[in-house]
Amino acid sequence: MLKFLKIAVVFVFIAGGIGVFAAKTKKRSSEPLKIEKNELSSSRGLYQANCARCHGGDGKGDTELGKLYGSSDLTTRRVQKMSRKRMTSIIKNGKGSMPAFGKKLSAQEIYSIVTYVRSF
């Protein structure tokens, strides 16, 4: 009976370790974000008003100001794979020559822009 109990404890320990490993290695979904039309329209308006001057309407950064400031192409794999938290932080606090929008835009408006950028 004692031998069986030891084997059971070892089995539970190994199974728990595998579960923890699997949870840590879980990859983010590569499924495109699904956003509703009215949310997309509102998000597009916020993007156009605050971001398009430098990043362009299509997100590629191919505008006069975008070239001057070296704006990121928001359609690249690097940007699109960026976490929502990281994108939010960049918009809120700025990065490089990009100004901070945290005092100009609400948290909901920033979230909306991130959602729109991730739809490129």
C-alpha positions, 0 to 999 in steps of 0.5 A: 500500500505504501509503495502505491501511495508513493507512486501516486504522489510521484504521478500527481507531481509529474502531472502537475508539472506538465500542466504548469509547463503547458500553461506557461508555453501557451501561445497567443491566438493568431486569430484576427480580432473581431470588432463590430462595425460601430466600434470600428467606425468610432475607432477609425475616427479616433485613429484618423484624428490622432494618428493618421497624420504620421502613421497614415490612413493605412498605418504604413507611416508613408506620410510627410510627417511620418517620413520626417519623424520615422513613424512606425509602419503599424501593419508590420508583423512586429507591431501586429504581434505586440501585446495590447498592453504594450501598444496601450503603453506606447500610445499613452506614454509616447515612444521616441518621437511619438508624443504621449496621448495619455492626457489627451485621450481617455483609457477607452479611447486608447483601447479603441485605437489599439483595437483599430490598429490591430485590425490592419 
